Amino acid sequence: MIMLPGPTNVPSRVMRAMLKPIINHRGPEFKELYARILENLRYVFQTKGDVTILTASGTGGIECAVSNIVQGANKILVPVSGFFGERLRDNIIAMGGKVVEIPVEWGKSVNIDQIEDIVKKDKDIKAIALVYNETSTGTKINCLREIGEFCNEHDLLFVVDAISVLGGDYLPVDDWHVDICVAGSQKCLMCPPGLALLSISEKAWSVIEKSTNTFYFSLKAYKKYEKEGQTPYTPAIPLYYALDEALNMIKEEGLENFIQRHILCAKAIYNAIERMGLTLFAEEKFRSNTVIAVKYPPKVSDSTFRELLRNKYKVVIAGGQGKLKGSIFRIGSMGMVTQAEVLQVIAAISMAFSDLGFKLNFDDSIAAVREVFKEK
Ligand SMILES: Cc1ncc(COP(=O)(O)O)c(C=O)c1O
């Protein structure tokens, strides 16, 4: 069982969907498939605007978003509170953009006052780009809607990396004035890795239309080909089948229920970890609903712990990234998570620590999970 912050466990319905025959990507079957996926993606992004699909990992989606706007919105404000914020910053710089960085202590998130202060002083800032759910620290930005409203009022483009959260928490992109939102197939959306998904607002198009510095990731090319029910370049057809089926499953469950299930599972894991006697990494008000970051007690080796978990208890979780390597572990609670997976990961963690000689409150942690699901 993989309880990673991506890739995540893929339901067998989605795996089986990939066995369908390979079709002509310039033919009628693809046209129908593509139209249905885009329509269902609009439902998940909660947008009436454009959406598109790239055969690329999440970073490809970020590079696409950045490269399509960087000429028109050259100076971009980027709050950085973890490894993926750093990557977003570096991607903008690599694409030729100027970055104004807001450094944020890892484990916390940016607040709206910090953003307002900087934007009011620097009139050259034309966009804000940020990571909504910082996977490396298990934090989320809890004022995303306010930042979107601020961008709307000040005519700034708003670019959101929602790779590890779309579907796992609230993110109505139209209501929250997100101009470009990027998601990844391998996280909450229950698909294998390999697709990046983007929503694009009218305001974003006004900047994208003028861009000339991107080719493979040109959104103008995607828009042009979409009129024919095609993508400009050969799409990863089996992954499109997978996404189609996963989106069907999300629609069957209902987006609100899907998001609520993520919130419930995360709450159960947080409560169980605390009752076990371990310390969470993120400050409470910024805690992510999809990634739970936990501090190691002193003297626990990350590799020994996670090997034990994997080999003896068959549960795979992630270690820390960047400067947090070795000091935290991270549980991904995304996609196909239910009480069963939560109980398994909590029991496995508790038993692995016990094997290493720690006395943790096993019974209390299981009781914490039961309480959360009973409430529901
Ligand atoms: C917030 C965030 N941004 C970007 C990425 C990079 O995505 P990928 O590895 O699919 O390129 C990840 C992957 O974990 C992520 O969690």
PDBQT file of the ligand as one rigid body, heavy atoms in Angstrom, charges set to zero:
ROOT
HETATM    1  C1  LIG A 401       3.257  20.856  -4.922  1.00  0.00    +0.000 C 
HETATM    2  C2  LIG A 401       3.996  20.116  -5.976  1.00  0.00    +0.000 A 
HETATM    3  N1  LIG A 401       4.473  20.787  -7.034  1.00  0.00    +0.000 NA
HETATM    4  C3  LIG A 401       5.163  20.164  -8.004  1.00  0.00    +0.000 A 
HETATM    5  C4  LIG A 401       5.395  18.818  -7.951  1.00  0.00    +0.000 A 
HETATM    6  C5  LIG A 401       6.178  18.151  -9.044  1.00  0.00    +0.000 C 
HETATM    7  O1  LIG A 401       5.382  17.249  -9.724  1.00  0.00    +0.000 OA
HETATM    8  P1  LIG A 401       6.008  16.107 -10.649  1.00  0.00    +0.000 P 
HETATM    9  O2  LIG A 401       6.939  15.325  -9.804  1.00  0.00    +0.000 OA
HETATM   10  O3  LIG A 401       4.774  15.338 -11.077  1.00  0.00    +0.000 OA
HETATM   11  O4  LIG A 401       6.672  16.785 -11.788  1.00  0.00    +0.000 OA
HETATM   12  C6  LIG A 401       4.948  18.073  -6.871  1.00  0.00    +0.000 A 
HETATM   13  C7  LIG A 401       5.224  16.628  -6.758  1.00  0.00    +0.000 C 
HETATM   14  O5  LIG A 401       5.153  16.032  -5.710  1.00  0.00    +0.000 OA
HETATM   15  C8  LIG A 401       4.212  18.739  -5.867  1.00  0.00    +0.000 A 
HETATM   16  O6  LIG A 401       3.746  18.061  -4.806  1.00  0.00    +0.000 OA
ENDROOT
TORSDOF 0
